[in-house]
Amino acid sequence: MPALSEHITLRPENESDADFLESLYAMSRDHDMKKVTWSQEQKTAFLKQQFSLQTAYYRNNYNQSRFLIIELDKSPAGRYYVEEREEELQFVDIIVHQQYRNKGLATFLINQLKQEAVNKQKPIRLYVDCDSWVKDYYLNTGFKEISTNNVHVHMEWIPENTSSR
């Protein structure tokens, strides 16, 4: 079987990805939407608003990011956002569509990012919701908690022979 790297491609987002990105975001909030008793119409309106706000926030606060579409065998499979800063690689976001989960895509991309961090001698930093299952995933891939508040955990992965800057 060919390596996963032969099946994954990353490409810049473009306007034709809008519907995919909005549905991907909505899918990523499925767990949250099961907790509320809103009508489907209310959930849809809320998710559209939240997607729009998140997109604007990312574009304004991470304006040098690589906003990428993950493709698996040329089909959109997720989104992947990373911003290179002078002192770090900021891992902004990743969402893999549920249809493509548990195939190693996120792990593959995180390992690629770690290799980039090694090559550039920069730490990788990210924020994750305190109550998110993904926090344990990042801990298991070598990230360490560096600070926390009531909402987010700030995490970091530092290449060997690199000090935190």
N, C-alpha and C positions, 0 to 999 in steps of 0.2 A: 504494500500500500504506500502511495507517495506521502512524503512528509507534509504536515499541516502547512508549512511555509509555502508549499507549491499551490495551495488552494486559497490562501488569504491575500487580499490586496487592500491597500488603503488609498483612498483618493479624496481630494478636497470636496467638501460639501458644495452643492450648488442649488440654485432656486428650484430645480426639478425634484429635489429631495424633501421639500417642505412637508408633503403629506406623510411620507415615510417617517420623518423625524417626529412629527406630531403624534402619529400612532405609536411609535416606539416609546416616546415619553409616557403616553397614556398607559401603555402596557407595563411600564416600569412602576407605575403608581397603583397597579391593580390591588395589591395587598392593602394599601391605605383606603382605597375606595370600598373595599368589603367591610370596613369598620363603620361606615356612615350609612344613614338610612335615607339618603337623598334619592330622588327619582333619577332615572338614567339621563334625562335631559339636564338636570342640575349637575350631575357628575361630569357630563360632557362639557358643559359650559365652564365649570371649574377647571377641568384639565386643560381646556383651550387657553384659559386665562393664565394658568400657572406655566404652561409651556411658553407662552408669549413672554411672560415676565422673566422666566429663567433664561430664555434665549437672549433677551435684551441685557440682562445682567451679565451673562457670559461675554457677550460682544463688547460691552462697556468696560468690564473689569479684567478681561483676559484678551484684550484686543490684538495681542501678538500670537495668539494660540494657533496651533494647527487644528482646525476643525475638520475632522476626517470621517468619512464613511468607511466602515469595515465591510468588505465584501468577501463572501465565501463562495468560491466557484462562480464569481461574477454576479452574485445575487446580494442585495443589501442585507447585512446581518447585524448591523449595529452602528454605534457612533463612538468616537474616540477623540478626546480633546486633551491636548498637552500644550503647555506654554513654556518655552525656554526663556529663562531669566538669567541675568548675569551670574547670580549666585546659586541657582537651582533649576531643576526641571519640575514645574508645577503640573502634577497629574490632575487635571481639572475634572474629567468625567469619562466614564465608559458605561455604555449600556449595550448589552448583547440581547438581541431579540430572543424571546423564550424558545422559539423554534430551533435556535442554534446554540442554546446553552448546553453545558456539560460536554462540549467537544474540544475544550482547551483553548478557545479563541482568546479569552481574557488573559489567561496564564501566558500564552504565547506572546501577546502584545506587551504585557508587563515585563516579561523576560527580555524582550527587545529593548524596552525602555531602560531596563537595568543595564543592558550592554551599552546603550548610548550614554548613560550616567557614568559608567566606568570609563569609557573613551574620553568623556569631557571632564571627568573628575568633579562631578557635581552631584549633590544629593537629590533624591526625588522626594517631593513633599506633596501631601494631599490632605484633604479634609473629608471626613465621613460622619454621617449622623451617629450620634451616641448609641442609639438603639437599633442600628442597622446590623443585619447578619453579616454584611460584607466586611465589617471591622475585623471579625475573626479570620476571614479569608486573608485580609492584608497582613494580619499578625502572623498567620501561617506561611506567608510568602516572604517573611523577613522584615517587614515594616515594624517600626517601634512607635509607641505613643510618645509624643513630646509635649503635648498640652491638651487640656480638655476644658470645656465649659458645659453649660446645661444642654447645649444643642449639638456641638460638633467635637470630634476628636481630631487633633492635628497629628498626622503621622509622617514618618520619614524613613527612607531607606538610604543608607550611606554606603557608597562603594568602599571596599577596603583601601587603606592608605589615603583616605580623604577625610579631612576633618569637616565637621559641620560648620558652615560659614555664616 
